[in-house]
């Protein structure tokens, strides 16, 4: 099977698996990440096949929808790629990217794995978590979990452990401070950093307007 056929088969597989996914982590999220990785990869010396497959499979089984189990996604990706007769080196690389790229792995942990390909996919995924779409996804997930929009008495926790982050049930606005507003300074690539600036500013402006309306100010 050639590379084009493998990508086509992967797209079909991911579409099917995410058919009933929560709106912020559905096929369209994957597609946006896939498209953005290709934009970033134009300016990076990377294995484009690894980048494409990692982008397509990165959320095939997000742990937050599987009782926190972080092993399911890499396992599903590995099993699927084996069936497509993908080279074992590529399968291992893609699996490692899926295992290590998540924001939650940044909490006081020094991952033993990194690659140029992972940094590209990670930037694309983080870009989809900020800006206008990032805001929409944030509130969509908050609604999915039946969380309050905002509670001024519950302050953001800026010193969370990974376990605390995964178990968090705080109001949705807190997530801006606990993750979204931090991502601009965690971008890896030159293109990622550039794209993040405008999206970050959009979130800052949104929050100013949010608090203004919350307080009933003119």
Buried (B, 14 or more C-beta within 10 A) or exposed (E): EEEEEBBEBBBEBBBEBBEEBBEBBBBBBBBBBBEBBBBBBEEBEBBBBBBBBBBBBBBBBBBBBEEEEBEBBBBBBBEBBEEBEBEEEBBEBBBBBBBBBBBBBBBEEEEEEBBBBBBBBBBBBBBBBBBEBBBEBBBBBBBEEEBEEBEEEEEBBEEBEBEEBBEBEBBBBBBBBBBBBBBBEBBBBEBBBEBBEEBBEBBEEBBEEBEEEEEEEE
